[in-house]
Structures are given as C-alpha cells and as structure tokens.
Amino acid sequence: MIEWFRQRMRTTRPWCWGPWMHRRKNEERESPSEVDLAGLRPGESGTVVRIAGGHGVVKRLEVLGVKPGVTVTKVSSQMLRGPVTFRVGSSQYAIGFGMARRVIVRR
C-alpha cells in the first residue's frame, strides 16, 4: 500500500497545484519599469497602467479613483502583507495587500 502511494505521488501532481502554480510573478508585466502598487516604496509615485483583476476589484478601485492613467503615490505599507496606504490626488486610501498587488503601475 505504501509503495502504491509513493508511486502515485511521483507520477501525479499534488492535489493543491493548480494552473496558477506555473505562472511566474513577472510574466504579466510588459516591461521592467512596471511594478504593482505593493512593490512601490513609500513616497514613490507611479501611473496606473492596468488593473489585473476581476470585475469586482476593478469597480472597487474605480470608486476610489484608481483608473488607468491616474497617478498614485504610495504613502506607507505594513510589513508582511499588511494594508497598503496610497494617495490619489488629495485623497488618501488604504487597501489590502492582495488588491494592491493587482494594480500595475509604471514608475
């Protein structure tokens, strides 16, 4: 029984793997100057190139004023995937790390 299990594990992928496991982080970036909002340093600005997310994420960020072509400035972030604070115009917002990773900006 144990040998069967070992053989099965060698020939198949683990159940937790999905198509997202094979995607590289920078695969969807068009140039090295493009980085996500979470990757900016505090005080650094960038112009939004696109939002790599679904309909809900795009609508939520549009309500905050984050659209392609808008300049955003990162104010601060917490260590280890905490909230990311940024400024759009004269307004300041905080969003989660996962949502900030979906905002692609050009430095």
N, C-alpha and C positions, 0 to 999 in steps of 0.2 A: 504494500500500500504506500509506503513512504517513497519507494523508488518511482512509482507511478506519479506521485505528486511532484517529485523533483524533475522528472522528465517533462511533465506538463508545464512547469514553471519555466523551464529552459526554452520551450518551443512557442509559448504564447506570451503576449504582453500582459502585465498585471491588469487587473480589472480597473484600477484607478487611473490608468492612462487614457487620455482622450486625444482628439486631434490637436488640441491646444498645447499639448506637451512638446510637439515638434516645431512649434513656431518660435523663432528667435525674437528677442526683445526689439532689436533694431530692424527687423525685416520690413515693417511697415513704414519706416522712416525713409523719406526720399533723399535727404542729404544729411551730412553730419551736423549741420547747424540747427537742425530741427530736434527738439527735445520736448518731453512732456512737462507740464506745469510743475509736477512734483520734483523734477530734475533741475529746475532753476534754483539758483542760490538766492537767499534773502536780499532784496534790494535790486535784483536783476529784472529787466523788462524784456518782453517779447511780444510779437504779433501773432495772434491766433491764426494758424494755417487751416486746421480742421479739428473736428471733434470725432474721435474714433469710438463711437458708442451707439447705442440703440436710440429709438425714438424718445423714450422717457428721459434719458440722460441729456440728449440734445435740447429738448424742451425745457428741462430744469435749468440748464446753463443759459439758454436764451433769455429766460426770465431774469436771470442775474445780470444779463448784458454781455455774456461771453459768446461772441459770434466770430466767424472767420473775418479777419481784417481788423479786429479790435486789439488795441494794445493793453496788455495786462502786466502788472508789476507784482512780484511775489513779495509779501511782507514778512512772513515767517512760516515756519513749519515745526512740527514736533518730531522728536526722534522716534524711530521705529514705527512708521506708518501711522502717525497721528494726523490730525486735521491740518490742512494747508490754508493759510490766510493769504489773500491776494487783493489787489486794488484794481478796480476798473473805473477810470475817470476819477471822481471824487468819492466814490463809494467803496467800502471795504467789506469783503465777504470771507466766509470760511466754509470749505467743503471737505469731504472725506478724501483720504489718500487715493482710494480706488477711482473716484471721479476725477481727481486731479491728474491721474495717470492717463486718462482718456483725452485730455486737452493737449493737442500738439501745437507747440509754438515755435516760431523762428526767432532766434536771438538777434 
